[in-house]
Amino acid sequence: MSVNDPLGDMLTRIRNALMRKRTNVVTPSSKLRGRVLEVLLEEGFIRGYTETTDAKGFKQFEIELKYHEGQPVISDIKRVSKPGRREYRKVRDLPLVMNGLGIAIISTPQGVMSDALARSKNVGGEILCHVS
């Protein structure tokens, strides 16, 4: 099956797994997905992830979701920049998600990072998603 938006697919898999109270979710592997997962791990939204291979030999990420007192740490995860409409922002126009309680994941010329790190490095870019 062809996926037009691989990052959107991963975010939807995470969102669906959280609704079903799953501890793990599996998604196909890619560089962008790995970088977004690294930001989620650094910011404390997931427990971790590992790269594995399936029965056919394709690489995939197994994501370990994080819960606090039975509630998911990620309350909302939303794709912002989509293939049909890209969202680019300068550093001074980067959004605050939930007044700073959430994060925006930004793809910059210096790599994929959180909005706080992008502000400290004084760099803007494409807003990939909001996580709160």
Backbone bond lengths (Angstrom), bond angles and torsions (degrees), N, CA, C in turn:
res aa  C-N    CA-C-N  psi(-1)  N-CA   C-N-CA  omega(-1)  CA-C   N-CA-C  phi
1 M - - - 1.441 - - 1.522 108.69 -
2 S 1.296 117.08 136.25 1.453 123.05 -179.25 1.524 110.29 -89.47
3 V 1.328 116.06 134.44 1.456 121.50 178.68 1.520 107.87 -114.13
4 N 1.332 116.99 121.92 1.461 120.79 -178.79 1.514 112.57 -78.07
5 D 1.314 118.33 -28.31 1.454 123.22 -177.68 1.532 109.14 -129.30
6 P 1.337 117.68 86.58 1.468 120.18 -176.18 1.529 113.53 -60.19
7 L 1.330 117.86 -39.57 1.454 120.05 -179.76 1.530 110.64 -67.89
8 G 1.317 117.25 -41.46 1.461 121.37 176.12 1.517 111.33 -61.30
9 D 1.329 116.92 -36.77 1.459 121.85 177.19 1.523 110.27 -63.15
10 M 1.345 117.26 -44.21 1.465 120.59 179.98 1.529 110.78 -64.38
11 L 1.320 117.15 -43.84 1.458 120.63 -179.83 1.527 111.02 -63.02
12 T 1.331 117.15 -38.46 1.460 121.09 177.76 1.522 110.91 -66.87
13 R 1.319 117.82 -39.39 1.470 120.86 176.87 1.527 110.82 -61.98
14 I 1.345 116.42 -41.79 1.468 120.64 178.52 1.527 109.77 -64.86
15 R 1.324 117.16 -46.69 1.464 121.93 -179.37 1.538 110.89 -60.24
16 N 1.327 117.04 -44.49 1.471 121.02 179.85 1.527 111.37 -65.71
17 A 1.332 117.19 -40.52 1.462 120.63 179.30 1.524 110.85 -65.42
18 L 1.328 117.19 -37.53 1.465 120.55 178.09 1.531 111.22 -66.06
19 M 1.322 116.92 -38.44 1.465 119.89 178.20 1.527 111.23 -65.10
20 R 1.326 116.65 -31.82 1.465 121.33 -179.56 1.526 112.20 -92.19
21 K 1.353 117.64 5.91 1.476 123.61 178.86 1.529 112.59 59.16
22 R 1.316 116.92 35.90 1.466 121.70 176.83 1.525 109.99 -76.75
23 T 1.319 116.80 151.75 1.466 119.92 177.11 1.520 111.24 -92.27
24 N 1.332 117.04 -27.26 1.464 121.89 -178.96 1.517 110.40 -131.46
25 V 1.333 114.85 153.12 1.454 121.04 173.78 1.529 107.26 -142.92
26 V 1.324 116.29 145.71 1.456 121.75 -178.09 1.520 109.05 -113.86
27 T 1.341 116.33 137.20 1.455 122.23 178.32 1.520 108.79 -142.09
28 P 1.327 118.49 147.51 1.463 119.46 177.16 1.532 111.92 -58.98
29 S 1.300 116.24 152.06 1.457 122.24 -175.18 1.532 111.76 -88.89
30 S 1.334 115.68 143.05 1.459 122.59 170.26 1.526 107.00 -157.59
31 K 1.314 116.88 165.52 1.464 120.21 -178.91 1.522 111.65 -65.08
32 L 1.332 116.93 -44.54 1.460 120.47 -178.85 1.523 110.81 -63.94
33 R 1.328 117.24 -44.63 1.460 120.59 178.82 1.530 110.24 -60.29
34 G 1.309 116.97 -41.56 1.461 121.28 179.21 1.513 112.11 -62.88
35 R 1.326 116.96 -40.52 1.462 120.27 179.52 1.528 111.24 -68.74
36 V 1.324 117.61 -38.79 1.464 120.74 177.28 1.532 109.68 -66.00
37 L 1.321 117.53 -41.56 1.466 120.77 177.44 1.527 111.05 -63.17
38 E 1.322 117.59 -35.77 1.462 121.16 177.94 1.535 110.45 -63.36
39 V 1.331 117.34 -41.63 1.469 120.79 177.28 1.529 110.06 -64.85
40 L 1.335 118.06 -43.38 1.463 121.15 178.34 1.524 111.38 -61.32
41 L 1.332 116.87 -36.73 1.459 121.43 178.26 1.532 110.73 -69.35
42 E 1.329 117.32 -45.01 1.465 121.23 179.98 1.527 111.57 -62.06
43 E 1.334 116.86 -36.16 1.466 121.34 -177.75 1.529 112.66 -85.65
44 G 1.343 118.00 -3.77 1.457 121.46 174.89 1.513 115.62 84.53
45 F 1.324 118.45 20.02 1.459 120.69 -179.41 1.530 112.97 -88.14
46 I 1.338 117.91 -20.90 1.465 121.75 176.02 1.523 108.39 -130.59
47 R 1.336 116.41 157.94 1.467 120.43 178.68 1.529 110.97 -74.83
48 G 1.326 116.24 -38.36 1.450 120.17 -178.23 1.514 110.84 170.75
49 Y 1.321 114.48 178.81 1.462 120.26 176.63 1.519 108.11 -153.10
50 T 1.319 115.34 151.52 1.460 121.14 177.34 1.517 108.59 -132.54
51 E 1.325 115.48 149.39 1.462 120.06 176.66 1.521 108.05 -96.28
52 T 1.319 115.92 123.49 1.456 122.36 -179.34 1.525 108.70 -127.04
53 T 1.312 116.12 179.50 1.466 120.88 174.18 1.522 108.25 -122.90
54 D 1.329 115.93 146.38 1.455 119.87 178.69 1.523 109.58 -88.53
55 A 1.319 116.95 -173.01 1.466 121.97 -176.36 1.524 112.17 -64.72
56 K 1.334 117.21 -28.08 1.466 120.61 -179.15 1.524 112.50 -89.08
57 G 1.325 117.93 -2.93 1.449 121.66 177.54 1.518 115.23 94.43
58 F 1.336 117.47 6.48 1.465 121.19 178.73 1.523 109.61 -83.06
59 K 1.330 116.15 140.87 1.458 120.33 178.31 1.519 109.90 -75.81
60 Q 1.336 115.04 144.42 1.457 120.42 178.62 1.516 109.10 -149.57
61 F 1.328 115.91 158.41 1.453 122.08 176.38 1.517 108.68 -101.87
62 E 1.327 116.19 133.66 1.454 121.51 170.52 1.519 106.49 -104.92
63 I 1.325 116.85 112.81 1.459 123.36 -173.75 1.522 108.70 -99.21
64 E 1.333 116.51 127.50 1.459 121.95 177.47 1.530 108.13 -96.77
65 L 1.317 116.03 112.44 1.462 121.87 -175.63 1.527 110.68 -78.58
66 K 1.324 115.22 155.64 1.462 121.24 -175.04 1.527 110.30 -114.28
67 Y 1.342 115.77 136.36 1.455 122.55 178.48 1.529 108.82 -128.01
68 H 1.338 115.99 149.63 1.456 121.82 175.92 1.526 108.28 -129.51
69 E 1.334 116.56 116.26 1.460 123.09 -177.22 1.526 112.00 53.06
70 G 1.312 116.55 42.11 1.455 122.72 176.67 1.518 115.53 83.29
71 Q 1.329 117.82 -7.84 1.462 121.49 179.48 1.523 109.88 -105.55
72 P 1.337 118.26 141.86 1.459 120.01 179.01 1.527 111.45 -65.23
73 V 1.324 116.41 142.08 1.463 121.75 177.02 1.522 109.68 -66.81
74 I 1.321 117.07 -36.88 1.463 121.94 176.83 1.528 107.78 -86.62
75 S 1.328 116.42 110.09 1.466 118.99 178.39 1.524 111.21 -89.09
76 D 1.341 116.62 -28.69 1.466 120.33 179.99 1.520 108.23 -151.33
77 I 1.312 116.20 133.01 1.465 121.86 175.68 1.521 106.59 -136.04
78 K 1.330 115.79 121.52 1.458 120.45 -170.25 1.524 110.82 -135.31
79 R 1.316 116.99 133.48 1.467 123.08 175.39 1.520 108.29 -76.20
80 V 1.333 117.82 130.62 1.465 121.78 -179.37 1.523 110.05 -103.06
81 S 1.309 117.48 -61.40 1.457 122.37 -179.45 1.524 108.47 -84.41
82 K 1.313 116.38 117.78 1.461 121.28 -176.36 1.520 109.43 -111.69
83 P 1.331 118.41 163.25 1.468 119.40 179.96 1.527 113.53 -57.51
84 G 1.314 118.07 -32.21 1.463 120.99 -179.77 1.514 113.91 -82.25
85 R 1.325 116.30 -19.99 1.460 120.34 -178.79 1.521 109.67 -150.89
86 R 1.311 115.60 103.80 1.462 121.51 179.92 1.517 110.52 -83.16
87 E 1.338 116.88 144.32 1.462 123.13 179.83 1.528 108.57 -117.59
88 Y 1.318 116.43 110.80 1.460 121.94 177.07 1.518 108.68 -112.55
89 R 1.337 117.48 142.13 1.454 121.71 178.92 1.524 110.57 -138.19
90 K 1.325 115.12 146.32 1.456 121.07 171.28 1.528 107.80 -76.10
91 V 1.314 115.94 165.04 1.462 119.89 -175.74 1.523 111.69 -60.79
92 R 1.315 118.79 -37.12 1.466 120.04 -179.13 1.522 112.73 -75.03
93 D 1.336 118.20 -13.17 1.461 122.08 -179.57 1.535 113.09 -105.29
94 L 1.346 117.94 9.48 1.464 120.45 -179.81 1.535 109.30 -65.28
95 P 1.335 117.55 136.43 1.464 120.19 -175.42 1.522 112.77 -77.25
96 L 1.323 115.95 152.78 1.456 122.87 168.82 1.525 107.06 -97.26
97 V 1.305 117.27 123.37 1.459 121.60 -179.86 1.522 107.59 -92.37
98 M 1.314 116.88 121.76 1.465 123.87 -178.00 1.533 111.03 51.35
99 N 1.328 116.34 46.40 1.472 122.94 -179.98 1.523 113.03 53.58
100 G 1.337 116.21 37.06 1.459 120.85 176.17 1.516 114.74 96.14
101 L 1.337 119.18 -6.06 1.459 121.09 178.67 1.524 111.83 -78.27
102 G 1.323 117.32 -26.43 1.450 122.57 176.75 1.521 109.43 -105.98
103 I 1.322 116.01 -177.01 1.462 120.31 178.59 1.518 109.91 -130.53
104 A 1.313 114.60 155.41 1.457 121.75 167.95 1.521 105.71 -109.92
105 I 1.303 117.92 134.77 1.466 121.74 177.35 1.515 107.22 -97.06
106 I 1.337 115.49 124.48 1.457 123.22 -172.11 1.523 109.55 -116.71
107 S 1.335 116.72 135.90 1.457 121.95 171.46 1.523 107.39 -97.47
108 T 1.327 116.95 112.87 1.452 122.86 -175.61 1.520 109.76 -116.19
109 P 1.336 118.19 170.65 1.458 119.53 173.88 1.533 113.04 -62.74
110 Q 1.326 117.41 -18.78 1.462 121.78 178.43 1.521 112.49 -96.40
111 G 1.325 118.09 6.69 1.453 121.81 177.82 1.512 111.99 119.34
112 V 1.329 115.68 -179.83 1.461 122.37 179.08 1.521 107.54 -86.96
113 M 1.353 116.36 129.51 1.464 120.58 -176.69 1.517 110.54 -153.20
114 S 1.333 115.03 170.62 1.466 120.66 176.70 1.518 109.44 -76.72
115 D 1.326 115.70 164.22 1.461 119.82 -178.97 1.523 111.90 -65.12
116 A 1.324 118.17 -35.06 1.466 121.07 179.37 1.531 110.87 -65.02
117 L 1.316 116.92 -41.81 1.463 120.54 178.75 1.526 110.66 -68.70
118 A 1.338 116.63 -36.54 1.468 120.09 177.87 1.529 110.43 -64.78
119 R 1.334 116.53 -38.98 1.469 119.29 177.05 1.521 111.04 -64.96
120 S 1.340 117.26 -41.61 1.463 119.79 -178.97 1.529 111.61 -68.39
121 K 1.333 117.67 -30.38 1.462 121.45 176.94 1.529 112.05 -88.00
122 N 1.352 116.41 -3.55 1.462 123.01 178.84 1.534 112.12 57.27
123 V 1.335 115.07 52.89 1.461 121.16 -178.51 1.528 109.15 -139.31
124 G 1.313 116.97 139.39 1.455 122.82 176.45 1.522 110.23 -105.99
125 G 1.318 116.97 -172.96 1.451 120.01 178.97 1.508 111.67 166.71
126 E 1.336 115.66 -156.54 1.454 122.69 -178.53 1.518 109.91 -86.92
127 I 1.321 117.22 127.66 1.473 121.90 178.18 1.532 107.68 -82.03
128 L 1.309 116.32 109.97 1.463 120.68 -177.73 1.529 111.85 -78.91
129 C 1.345 117.16 -50.01 1.465 119.23 -177.14 1.522 110.73 -160.05
130 H 1.340 114.45 165.13 1.463 123.23 173.85 1.511 107.29 -112.44
131 V 1.330 116.92 136.95 1.463 122.18 177.39 1.524 108.24 -129.61
132 S 1.312 116.05 130.57 1.467 119.54 175.95 1.521 109.84 -143.17
